Amino acid sequence: MEETQPVPRVGVVLFVLKGKSVLLGRRRASIGESTFALPGGHLEFGESFEECGARELMEETGLEMGKADFLTVTNKVFLDKSKPCHYVIVFLRAVLADPNQVPQNPEPDKCDGWDWYDWDNLPQPLFSTLDEMVRSGFNPFPST
């Protein structure tokens, strides 16, 4: 029997901004266990990046997304796991449809909970892709 090669997957991740804070949750998953990460997930067939971001934000946090903008894309291969994987990750900047919404945790098996963290004082450890972006000086906030 021939062993199949892993194939790249596409993820869409959101920098949800509120003032000078960003929404993060502590992961409960094989990739990035116990690290703080942005909300997001897998792009489904036929979805736009914005549709995926809005769906994933609602599924993971119960929050309704407002306006979203494309920020950047990364090409990340995770080789340090028992099952290597490859992700093309699309990053969007988003605001909430209603800034008074409060994040929920409808998927407690995947996340310990969501909260707002000041960009200049992020919790540690960060998910590897986010950590690399922060260390490179990336800033998700619009320049004024």
DSSP file (Angstrom, degrees, kcal/mol; ACC not computed):
  #  RESIDUE AA STRUCTURE BP1 BP2  ACC     N-H-->O    O-->H-N    N-H-->O    O-->H-N    TCO  KAPPA ALPHA  PHI   PSI    X-CA   Y-CA   Z-CA
    1    1 A M              0   0    0      0, 0.0     2,-0.3     0, 0.0     0, 0.0   0.000 360.0 360.0 360.0 133.0    0.0    0.0    0.0
    2    2 A E        -     0   0    0      1,-0.0     2,-0.4     0, 0.0     0, 0.0  -0.617 360.0-128.8 -81.9 132.2    1.4    3.4   -1.0
    3    3 A E        -     0   0    0     -2,-0.3     2,-0.2     1,-0.0    -1,-0.0  -0.669  23.6-130.8 -81.7 131.3    1.7    6.0    1.8
    4    4 A T        -     0   0    0     -2,-0.4     3,-0.1     1,-0.1    -1,-0.0  -0.587  16.8-122.7 -84.0 144.1    0.0    9.3    0.9
    5    5 A Q        -     0   0    0     -2,-0.2    -1,-0.1     1,-0.1     2,-0.0  -0.554  31.9-103.3 -79.5 145.6    1.9   12.6    1.3
    6    6 A P        -     0   0    0      0, 0.0    -1,-0.1     0, 0.0    79,-0.1  -0.397  37.3-143.4 -64.8 149.1    0.4   15.3    3.5
    7    7 A V        -     0   0    0     -3,-0.1    79,-0.4    -2,-0.0     2,-0.0  -0.867  20.8 -99.1-114.4 149.7   -1.1   18.1    1.6
    8    8 A P        -     0   0    0      0, 0.0     2,-0.3     0, 0.0    79,-0.2  -0.347  36.4-156.1 -64.4 146.6   -1.1   21.8    2.4
    9    9 A R  E     -a   87   0A   0     77,-2.3    79,-2.8    -2,-0.0     2,-0.5  -0.824  12.0-125.4-117.7 160.7   -4.3   23.2    4.1
   10   10 A V  E     -a   88   0A   0     -2,-0.3    33,-2.5    33,-0.2     2,-0.3  -0.938  24.6-172.9-111.9 126.6   -5.5   26.8    4.1
   11   11 A G  E     -aB  89  42A   0     77,-2.6    79,-3.1    -2,-0.5     2,-0.5  -0.884  12.3-152.8-113.3 149.1   -6.3   28.5    7.4
   12   12 A V  E     -aB  90  41A   0     29,-3.0    29,-2.0    -2,-0.3     2,-0.3  -0.992  18.1-175.1-121.2 125.8   -7.9   31.9    7.9
   13   13 A V  E     -aB  91  40A   0     77,-3.1    79,-2.7    -2,-0.5     2,-0.5  -0.926  11.7-141.5-126.6 145.4   -7.0   33.7   11.1
   14   14 A L  E     -a   92   0A   0     25,-2.8     2,-1.1    -2,-0.3    79,-0.2  -0.912  13.2-156.6-116.6 128.4   -8.3   37.0   12.5
   15   15 A F  E     -a   93   0A   0     77,-3.2    79,-2.7    -2,-0.5     2,-0.7  -0.859  26.6-165.3 -87.9  95.7   -6.7   39.8   14.4
   16   16 A V  E     -a   94   0A   0     -2,-1.1     7,-1.7     7,-0.3     2,-0.3  -0.789  10.4-157.9 -88.2 118.2   -9.9   41.0   16.0
   17   17 A L  E     +D   22   0B   0     77,-2.6    79,-0.4    -2,-0.7     2,-0.3  -0.752  25.2 172.5-106.1 143.6   -9.1   44.5   17.3
   18   18 A K  E >  S-D   21   0B   0      3,-2.2     3,-1.9    -2,-0.3     2,-0.3  -0.853  72.4 -48.0-146.7 106.0  -10.7   46.5   20.1
   19   19 A G  T 3  S-     0   0    0     -2,-0.3    -1,-0.0     1,-0.2    99,-0.0  -0.545 122.4 -26.7  64.4-125.4   -8.9   49.7   21.0
   20   20 A K  T 3  S+     0   0    0     -2,-0.3    99,-2.5    -3,-0.1   100,-0.3   0.053 122.4  97.0-105.4  23.0   -5.3   48.7   21.3
   21   21 A S  E <   -DE  18 118B   0     -3,-1.9    -3,-2.2    97,-0.2     2,-0.3  -0.759  57.0-152.5-113.5 159.2   -6.2   45.1   22.3
   22   22 A V  E     -DE  17 117B   0     95,-2.5    95,-2.4    -2,-0.3     2,-0.5  -0.960  24.1-113.0-129.3 146.9   -6.4   41.9   20.4
   23   23 A L  E     + E   0 116B   0     -7,-1.7    -7,-0.3    -2,-0.3     2,-0.3  -0.683  42.5 169.3 -83.9 124.9   -8.6   38.8   21.0
   24   24 A L  E     - E   0 115B   0     91,-2.5    91,-2.3    -2,-0.5     2,-0.3  -0.967  16.3-166.3-134.7 151.2   -6.7   35.7   22.0
   25   25 A G  E     -FE  37 114B   0     12,-2.5    12,-2.9    -2,-0.3     2,-0.6  -0.968  29.3-113.0-132.5 151.8   -7.5   32.3   23.4
   26   26 A R  E     -F   36   0B   0     87,-1.0    86,-2.7    -2,-0.3    87,-0.4  -0.766  41.6-126.2 -87.4 119.9   -5.4   29.5   24.9
   27   27 A R  E     - E   0 111B   0      8,-3.1     7,-2.4    -2,-0.6    84,-0.3  -0.270  23.0-169.3 -70.5 146.8   -5.4   26.5   22.6
   28   28 A R        +     0   0    0     82,-2.5     2,-0.3     5,-0.2     5,-0.1  -0.658  53.7 106.2-128.2  72.9   -6.3   23.0   23.5
   29   29 A A  S    S-     0   0    0     -2,-0.2     4,-0.3     1,-0.1    81,-0.0  -0.955  81.9-105.5-148.6 161.1   -5.1   21.3   20.3
   30   30 A S  S >  S+     0   0    0     -2,-0.3     2,-0.7     2,-0.1     3,-0.5   0.863 109.7  60.6 -61.6 -36.5   -2.3   19.0   19.2
   31   31 A I  T 3  S-     0   0    0      1,-0.2    -1,-0.1    50,-0.0    -2,-0.1  -0.840 126.3  -2.0 -92.9 117.8   -0.6   21.9   17.3
   32   32 A G  T >  S-     0   0    0     -2,-0.7     3,-2.2     1,-0.2    -5,-0.3   0.780  82.7-166.4  78.9  27.6    0.2   24.7   19.7
   33   33 A E  T <  S+     0   0    0     -3,-0.5    -5,-0.2     1,-0.3    -1,-0.2  -0.223  72.4   3.5 -50.2 129.8   -1.2   23.1   22.9
   34   34 A S  T 3  S+     0   0    0     -7,-2.4     2,-0.3     1,-0.2    -1,-0.3   0.582 101.7 124.3  68.2  14.9   -1.5   25.7   25.7
   35   35 A T    <   -     0   0    0     -3,-2.2    -8,-3.1    -8,-0.1     2,-0.4  -0.716  67.1-109.8 -99.8 157.3   -0.3   28.6   23.6
   36   36 A F  E     +Fg  26 126B   0     89,-2.9    91,-2.9    -2,-0.3     2,-0.3  -0.728  47.5 171.0 -86.8 131.6   -2.3   31.8   23.0
   37   37 A A  E     -F   25   0B   0    -12,-2.9   -12,-2.5    -2,-0.4     3,-0.1  -0.899  34.1-104.3-140.0 163.2   -3.6   32.2   19.5
   38   38 A L        -     0   0    0     -2,-0.3   -14,-0.1   -14,-0.2   -23,-0.1  -0.485  48.1 -95.4 -80.2 155.6   -6.0   34.2   17.3
   39   39 A P  S    S+     0   0    0      0, 0.0   -25,-2.8     0, 0.0     2,-0.3  -0.458  72.1 102.3 -69.9 148.5   -9.4   32.9   16.4
   40   40 A G  E     -B   13   0A   0    -27,-0.2     2,-0.3    16,-0.2   -27,-0.2  -0.942  33.9-176.6 161.8-179.0   -9.6   31.1   13.0
   41   41 A G  E     -B   12   0A   0    -29,-2.0   -29,-3.0    -2,-0.3     2,-0.2  -0.942  41.9 -25.3-177.6-162.9   -9.8   27.8   11.3
   42   42 A H  E     -B   11   0A   0     -2,-0.3     2,-0.3   -31,-0.2   -31,-0.2  -0.465  53.7-120.7 -77.5 136.6   -9.9   25.9    8.0
   43   43 A L        -     0   0    0    -33,-2.5     2,-0.2    -2,-0.2   -33,-0.2  -0.592  30.7-143.7 -70.1 129.8  -11.1   27.5    4.8
   44   44 A E    >   -     0   0    0     -2,-0.3     3,-2.2     4,-0.2     8,-0.1  -0.654  34.1 -76.0 -96.8 156.9  -14.1   25.5    3.4
   45   45 A F  T 3  S+     0   0    0      1,-0.3    -1,-0.1    -2,-0.2     3,-0.1  -0.221 116.2   8.1 -53.2 128.9  -14.8   24.8   -0.2
   46   46 A G  T 3  S+     0   0    0      1,-0.3    -1,-0.3    -3,-0.1     2,-0.2   0.342  96.1 131.0  84.5  -6.0  -16.2   27.9   -2.0
   47   47 A E    <   -     0   0    0     -3,-2.2    -1,-0.3     4,-0.0     2,-0.2  -0.508  53.1-133.0 -80.9 147.1  -15.7   30.3    0.9
   48   48 A S     >  -     0   0    0     -2,-0.2     4,-2.3    -3,-0.1     5,-0.2  -0.508  32.0-107.9 -80.5 165.4  -14.2   33.7    0.7
   49   49 A F  H  > S+     0   0    0      1,-0.2     4,-2.6     2,-0.2     5,-0.2   0.908 122.1  50.2 -61.0 -40.7  -11.5   34.6    3.3
   50   50 A E  H  > S+     0   0    0      2,-0.2     4,-2.6     1,-0.2    -1,-0.2   0.894 109.3  50.3 -66.5 -40.5  -14.0   37.0    4.9
   51   51 A E  H  > S+     0   0    0      2,-0.2     4,-2.4     1,-0.2    -1,-0.2   0.918 112.4  47.6 -63.1 -42.9  -16.8   34.4    5.0
   52   52 A C  H  X S+     0   0    0     -4,-2.3     4,-3.0     2,-0.2     5,-0.3   0.935 112.0  49.6 -62.8 -46.4  -14.5   31.9    6.6
   53   53 A G  H  X S+     0   0    0     -4,-2.6     4,-2.5     1,-0.2    -2,-0.2   0.917 112.2  47.2 -59.5 -44.8  -13.3   34.4    9.2
   54   54 A A  H  X S+     0   0    0     -4,-2.6     4,-2.1     2,-0.2    -1,-0.2   0.913 114.6  47.0 -63.8 -43.2  -16.8   35.4   10.1
   55   55 A R  H  X S+     0   0    0     -4,-2.4     4,-2.8     2,-0.2    -2,-0.2   0.944 114.7  45.5 -64.0 -48.8  -17.9   31.7   10.4
   56   56 A E  H  X S+     0   0    0     -4,-3.0     4,-2.7     1,-0.2     5,-0.3   0.893 111.3  52.6 -64.6 -39.4  -14.9   30.7   12.5
   57   57 A L  H  X>S+     0   0    0     -4,-2.5     4,-2.4    -5,-0.3     6,-1.0   0.925 112.9  45.0 -61.5 -43.9  -15.2   33.8   14.7
   58   58 A M  H  X5S+     0   0    0     -4,-2.1     4,-1.6     4,-0.2    -2,-0.2   0.931 115.5  47.1 -64.9 -46.2  -18.9   32.9   15.4
   59   59 A E  H  <5S+     0   0    0     -4,-2.8    -2,-0.2     1,-0.2    -1,-0.2   0.892 121.7  35.4 -62.8 -40.4  -18.2   29.2   16.0
   60   60 A E  H  <5S+     0   0    0     -4,-2.7    47,-0.5    -5,-0.2    -2,-0.2   0.787 137.6  11.5 -88.0 -28.9  -15.2   29.8   18.3
   61   61 A T  H  <5S-     0   0    0     -4,-2.4    43,-3.3    -5,-0.3    -3,-0.2   0.535  87.1-121.7-128.2 -12.3  -16.2   32.9   20.2
   62   62 A G     << +     0   0    0     -4,-1.6     2,-0.3    -5,-0.7    -4,-0.2   0.581  68.7 136.0  74.8   9.1  -19.9   33.6   19.5
   63   63 A L        -     0   0    0     -6,-1.0     2,-0.6    41,-0.1    -1,-0.3  -0.683  53.8-132.3 -95.3 144.6  -18.9   37.1   18.2
   64   64 A E        -     0   0    0     -2,-0.3    33,-2.9    34,-0.2    34,-0.5  -0.840  24.1-133.1 -96.6 125.1  -20.3   38.6   15.0
   65   65 A M  E     -C   96   0A   0     -2,-0.6    31,-0.3    31,-0.3     3,-0.1  -0.506  20.6-172.6 -78.5 141.2  -17.6   40.1   12.7
   66   66 A G  E     -     0   0A   0     29,-3.5    31,-0.2     1,-0.4    30,-0.1   0.274  58.9  -6.6 -96.6-130.6  -18.0   43.5   11.2
   67   67 A K  E     -     0   0A   0     29,-0.2    28,-1.9    27,-0.1    -1,-0.4  -0.373  66.2-169.1 -68.5 142.6  -15.5   44.8    8.6
   68   68 A A  E     -C   94   0A   0     26,-0.2     2,-0.4    -3,-0.1    26,-0.2  -0.990   5.7-165.8-135.3 145.7  -12.5   42.8    7.8
   69   69 A D  E     -C   93   0A   0     24,-2.6    24,-3.1    -2,-0.3     2,-0.2  -0.974  28.3-110.5-129.7 143.5   -9.3   43.5    5.7
   70   70 A F  E     +C   92   0A   0     -2,-0.4    22,-0.2    22,-0.2     3,-0.1  -0.534  37.4 170.2 -68.3 134.6   -6.6   41.3    4.3
   71   71 A L  E     -     0   0A   0     20,-2.9     2,-0.3     1,-0.4    21,-0.2   0.770  51.1 -44.3-109.7 -56.5   -3.3   41.8    6.1
   72   72 A T  E     -C   91   0A   0     19,-1.2    19,-3.0     2,-0.0    -1,-0.4  -0.952  42.7-125.3-165.6 176.7   -0.8   39.1    5.1
   73   73 A V  E     -C   90   0A   0     -2,-0.3     2,-0.3    17,-0.2    17,-0.2  -0.993  16.7-160.7-138.7 145.1   -0.3   35.4    4.4
   74   74 A T  E     -C   89   0A   0     15,-2.4    15,-2.2    -2,-0.3     2,-0.5  -0.875  13.0-146.9-122.9 160.0    2.2   32.9    5.8
   75   75 A N  E     +C   88   0A   0     -2,-0.3     2,-0.5    13,-0.2    13,-0.2  -0.911  30.1 178.0-126.4  99.2    3.5   29.6    4.5
   76   76 A K  E     -C   87   0A   0     11,-3.1    11,-3.5    -2,-0.5     2,-0.5  -0.905  19.7-166.3-119.3 127.5    4.2   27.4    7.6
   77   77 A V  E     -C   86   0A   0     -2,-0.5     2,-0.9     9,-0.2     9,-0.2  -0.952  11.3-154.4-108.6 123.9    5.4   23.8    7.7
   78   78 A F  E     +C   85   0A   0      7,-3.3     7,-1.7    -2,-0.5     3,-0.3  -0.851  28.4 157.4 -99.4 102.8    5.1   22.2   11.2
   79   79 A L        +     0   0    0     -2,-0.9    -1,-0.2     5,-0.2     7,-0.0   0.556  56.6  80.2-100.8 -10.7    7.7   19.4   11.3
   80   80 A D  S    S+     0   0    0      3,-0.1     2,-0.3     2,-0.0    -1,-0.2   0.277  80.0  85.0 -83.8  13.4    8.0   19.2   15.1
   81   81 A K  S    S-     0   0    0     -3,-0.3   -50,-0.0     1,-0.1   -51,-0.0  -0.723  89.1-114.6-110.7 162.0    4.9   17.1   15.5
   82   82 A S  S    S+     0   0    0      1,-0.3    -1,-0.1    -2,-0.3    -3,-0.0   0.805 116.2  40.5 -63.6 -27.4    4.4   13.3   15.1
   83   83 A K  S    S-     0   0    0      2,-0.0    -1,-0.3    -5,-0.0    -3,-0.1  -0.873  93.2-140.9-122.9  96.7    2.3   14.1   12.1
   84   84 A P        -     0   0    0      0, 0.0     2,-0.3     0, 0.0    -5,-0.2  -0.175  23.5-174.3 -57.0 147.5    3.9   16.9   10.0
   85   85 A C  E     - C   0  78A   0     -7,-1.7    -7,-3.3   -79,-0.1     2,-0.4  -0.968  18.1-146.6-144.1 160.6    1.5   19.4    8.5
   86   86 A H  E     - C   0  77A   0    -79,-0.4   -77,-2.3    -2,-0.3     2,-0.4  -0.994  17.4-173.7-132.9 125.0    1.7   22.4    6.1
   87   87 A Y  E     -aC   9  76A   0    -11,-3.5   -11,-3.1    -2,-0.4     2,-0.6  -0.978  21.6-157.6-127.1 131.6   -0.5   25.5    6.4
   88   88 A V  E     -aC  10  75A   0    -79,-2.8   -77,-2.6    -2,-0.4     2,-0.6  -0.944  29.4-160.1 -94.6 119.1   -1.0   28.5    4.2
   89   89 A I  E     -aC  11  74A   0    -15,-2.2   -15,-2.4    -2,-0.6     2,-0.5  -0.913  10.6-157.7-115.4 121.0   -2.4   31.0    6.7
   90   90 A V  E     -aC  12  73A   0    -79,-3.1   -77,-3.1    -2,-0.6     2,-0.5  -0.839  12.3-153.3 -95.6 125.1   -4.4   34.0    5.6
   91   91 A F  E     -aC  13  72A   0    -19,-3.0   -20,-2.9    -2,-0.5   -19,-1.2  -0.880  12.8-175.1-105.1 127.9   -4.5   36.8    8.2
   92   92 A L  E     -aC  14  70A   0    -79,-2.7   -77,-3.2    -2,-0.5     2,-0.5  -0.876  21.1-137.2-115.5 150.7   -7.3   39.3    8.3
   93   93 A R  E     +aC  15  69A   0    -24,-3.1   -24,-2.6    -2,-0.3     2,-0.3  -0.935  35.5 176.1-102.5 130.9   -7.8   42.3   10.5
   94   94 A A  E     -aC  16  68A   0    -79,-2.7   -77,-2.6    -2,-0.5     2,-0.3  -0.946  24.6-156.8-137.6 155.2  -11.4   42.6   11.8
   95   95 A V  E     -     0   0A   0    -28,-1.9   -29,-3.5    -2,-0.3     2,-0.2  -0.866  36.3 -98.7-120.6 161.6  -13.6   44.6   14.1
   96   96 A L  E     - C   0  65A   0    -79,-0.4   -31,-0.3    -2,-0.3   -29,-0.2  -0.500  18.7-128.8 -80.6 149.1  -16.8   43.4   15.7
   97   97 A A  S    S+     0   0    0    -33,-2.9   -32,-0.1     1,-0.3    -1,-0.1   0.879 108.5  22.7 -60.7 -38.1  -20.2   44.2   14.3
   98   98 A D  S >  S-     0   0    0    -34,-0.5     3,-2.0     1,-0.1    -1,-0.3  -0.966  75.8-152.5-129.8 113.3  -21.1   45.5   17.8
   99   99 A P  T 3  S+     0   0    0      0, 0.0    -1,-0.1     0, 0.0    -2,-0.1   0.623  92.1  65.7 -64.0 -11.1  -18.1   46.5   19.9
  100  100 A N  T 3  S+     0   0    0      2,-0.1    -3,-0.0    -4,-0.0     0, 0.0   0.455  73.5 119.2 -90.1  -0.4  -20.0   45.7   23.1
  101  101 A Q    <   -     0   0    0     -3,-2.0   -38,-0.1   -37,-0.1    -5,-0.1  -0.307  56.6-142.1 -62.1 149.1  -20.2   42.0   22.3
  102  102 A V        -     0   0    0    -40,-0.1     2,-0.1   -41,-0.0    -2,-0.1  -0.963  19.8-114.5-116.1 128.9  -18.5   39.7   24.9
  103  103 A P        -     0   0    0      0, 0.0     2,-0.2     0, 0.0   -41,-0.2  -0.358  31.0-164.5 -65.5 139.8  -16.6   36.6   23.8
  104  104 A Q        -     0   0    0    -43,-3.3   -41,-0.1    -2,-0.1     3,-0.1  -0.524  20.7-127.9-107.4 178.7  -18.0   33.2   24.8
  105  105 A N        +     0   0    0     -2,-0.2   -44,-0.2     1,-0.1     6,-0.1  -0.586  37.1 159.5-130.5  72.6  -16.3   29.8   24.7
  106  106 A P  S    S+     0   0    0      0, 0.0     3,-0.1     0, 0.0   -45,-0.1   0.604  74.7  51.6 -71.9  -9.6  -18.6   27.5   22.8
  107  107 A E    >>  +     0   0    0    -47,-0.5     3,-2.2     1,-0.1     4,-1.4  -0.548  60.7 161.1-123.5  66.9  -15.8   25.0   22.1
  108  108 A P  T 34 S+     0   0    0      0, 0.0    -1,-0.1     0, 0.0    -3,-0.0   0.690  73.7  63.5 -64.5 -16.6  -14.2   24.4   25.5
  109  109 A D  T 34 S+     0   0    0      1,-0.2     3,-0.1    -3,-0.1    -2,-0.0   0.659 113.1  34.9 -76.9 -14.9  -12.6   21.2   24.1
  110  110 A K  T <4 S+     0   0    0     -3,-2.2   -82,-2.5     1,-0.3     2,-0.3   0.592 126.0  26.5-110.7 -17.3  -10.5   23.4   21.7
  111  111 A C  E  <  -E   27   0B   0     -4,-1.4    -1,-0.3   -84,-0.3   -84,-0.2  -0.998  56.8-142.8-151.9 141.9   -9.9   26.5   23.8
  112  112 A D  E    S-     0   0B   0    -86,-2.7     2,-0.2    -2,-0.3   -85,-0.1   0.631  77.0 -64.9 -78.4 -13.8   -9.6   27.5   27.5
  113  113 A G  E     -     0   0B   0    -87,-0.4   -87,-1.0    -6,-0.1     2,-0.3  -0.685  48.0 -98.8 142.9 163.8  -11.4   30.8   26.8
  114  114 A W  E     +E   25   0B   0     -2,-0.2     2,-0.3   -89,-0.2   -89,-0.2  -0.878  37.7 159.0-117.7 143.3  -11.1   34.1   25.0
  115  115 A D  E     -E   24   0B   0    -91,-2.3   -91,-2.5    -2,-0.3     2,-0.4  -0.978  40.4 -99.9-155.6 166.6  -10.1   37.5   26.3
  116  116 A W  E     -E   23   0B   0     -2,-0.3     2,-0.4   -93,-0.2   -93,-0.2  -0.770  36.3-169.7 -92.8 133.1   -8.7   40.9   25.2
  117  117 A Y  E     -E   22   0B   0    -95,-2.4   -95,-2.5    -2,-0.4     2,-0.2  -0.983  28.0-111.7-127.8 135.7   -5.0   41.5   25.6
  118  118 A D  E >   -E   21   0B   0     -2,-0.4     3,-2.2     3,-0.3   -97,-0.2  -0.433  24.8-132.8 -63.5 131.3   -3.1   44.7   25.1
  119  119 A W  G >  S+     0   0    0    -99,-2.5     3,-0.5     1,-0.3    -1,-0.1   0.807 106.8  52.1 -57.9 -31.4   -0.9   44.5   22.0
  120  120 A D  G 3  S+     0   0    0   -100,-0.3    -1,-0.3     1,-0.2    -2,-0.1   0.430 117.2  38.5 -86.2   2.0    2.1   45.9   24.0
  121  121 A N  G <  S+     0   0    0     -3,-2.2    -3,-0.3     2,-0.0    -1,-0.2  -0.375  79.4 174.0-147.6  60.8    1.7   43.3   26.8
  122  122 A L    <   -     0   0    0     -3,-0.5     4,-0.1    -5,-0.1    -3,-0.1  -0.396  33.8-109.9 -73.9 146.9    0.7   40.0   25.1
  123  123 A P        -     0   0    0      0, 0.0   -87,-0.1     0, 0.0    -1,-0.1  -0.295  47.2 -88.2 -70.2 161.3    0.4   36.8   27.2
  124  124 A Q  S    S+     0   0    0      1,-0.2     2,-0.1   -89,-0.1     3,-0.0  -0.922  93.8  35.0-126.2 153.3    3.0   34.0   26.8
  125  125 A P  S    S-     0   0    0      0, 0.0   -89,-2.9     0, 0.0     2,-0.2   0.587  73.8-161.5 -82.1 149.5    3.6   31.6   25.2
  126  126 A L  B     -g   36   0B   0    -91,-0.2   -89,-0.2     1,-0.1    -2,-0.1  -0.624  34.3 -90.0 -88.3 151.6    2.1   32.7   21.9
  127  127 A F     >  -     0   0    0    -91,-2.9     4,-3.0    -2,-0.2     3,-0.3  -0.343  47.8-109.7 -55.4 142.1    1.3   30.3   19.1
  128  128 A S  H  > S+     0   0    0      1,-0.2     4,-2.5     2,-0.2     5,-0.2   0.831 114.9  47.4 -53.3 -44.5    4.4   29.9   16.9
  129  129 A T  H  > S+     0   0    0      2,-0.2     4,-1.8     1,-0.2    -1,-0.2   0.924 116.1  44.8 -65.8 -43.1    3.2   31.7   13.8
  130  130 A L  H  > S+     0   0    0     -3,-0.3     4,-2.7     2,-0.2    -2,-0.2   0.908 112.1  53.1 -64.9 -42.2    1.8   34.6   15.9
  131  131 A D  H  X S+     0   0    0     -4,-3.0     4,-2.7     1,-0.2    -2,-0.2   0.912 108.1  50.1 -59.7 -44.0    5.0   34.7   18.0
  132  132 A E  H  X S+     0   0    0     -4,-2.5     4,-1.4    -5,-0.2    -1,-0.2   0.898 111.4  49.3 -61.9 -40.5    7.2   34.9   14.8
  133  133 A M  H  <>S+     0   0    0     -4,-1.8     5,-2.2     2,-0.2     4,-0.4   0.932 112.1  47.3 -64.5 -46.3    5.0   37.8   13.5
  134  134 A V  H ><5S+     0   0    0     -4,-2.7     3,-1.6     1,-0.2    -2,-0.2   0.928 111.5  50.9 -61.6 -45.9    5.3   39.7   16.8
  135  135 A R  H 3<5S+     0   0    0     -4,-2.7    -1,-0.2     1,-0.3    -2,-0.2   0.795 105.3  57.1 -63.8 -27.8    9.1   39.2   17.0
  136  136 A S  T 3<5S-     0   0    0     -4,-1.4    -1,-0.3    -5,-0.2    -2,-0.2   0.558 122.2-106.1 -79.6  -6.9    9.4   40.5   13.4
  137  137 A G  T < 5 +     0   0    0     -3,-1.6    -3,-0.2    -4,-0.4    -2,-0.1   0.519  61.2 163.7  94.6   6.3    7.8   43.7   14.4
  138  138 A F      < -     0   0    0     -5,-2.2    -1,-0.2    -6,-0.2    -2,-0.0  -0.302  17.6-166.9 -58.5 140.5    4.4   43.0   12.7
  139  139 A N        -     0   0    0      2,-0.1    -1,-0.0     1,-0.1    -5,-0.0  -0.976  14.8-164.3-134.0 118.7    1.6   45.3   13.9
  140  140 A P        +     0   0    0      0, 0.0  -123,-0.1     0, 0.0    -1,-0.1   0.559  60.5 102.5 -79.6  -7.1   -2.0   44.5   13.0
  141  141 A F  S    S-     0   0    0      1,-0.1    -2,-0.1  -121,-0.1     2,-0.1  -0.533  81.8-106.1 -81.8 142.0   -3.3   48.0   13.8
  142  142 A P        -     0   0    0      0, 0.0     2,-0.3     0, 0.0    -1,-0.1  -0.374  35.2-115.6 -63.7 140.0   -4.1   50.4   11.0
  143  143 A S              0   0    0      1,-0.1     0, 0.0    -2,-0.1     0, 0.0  -0.576 360.0 360.0 -75.9 139.9   -1.5   53.2   10.7
  144  144 A T              0   0    0     -2,-0.3    -1,-0.1    -3,-0.0    -3,-0.0   0.419 360.0 360.0-107.3 360.0   -3.0   56.6   11.4
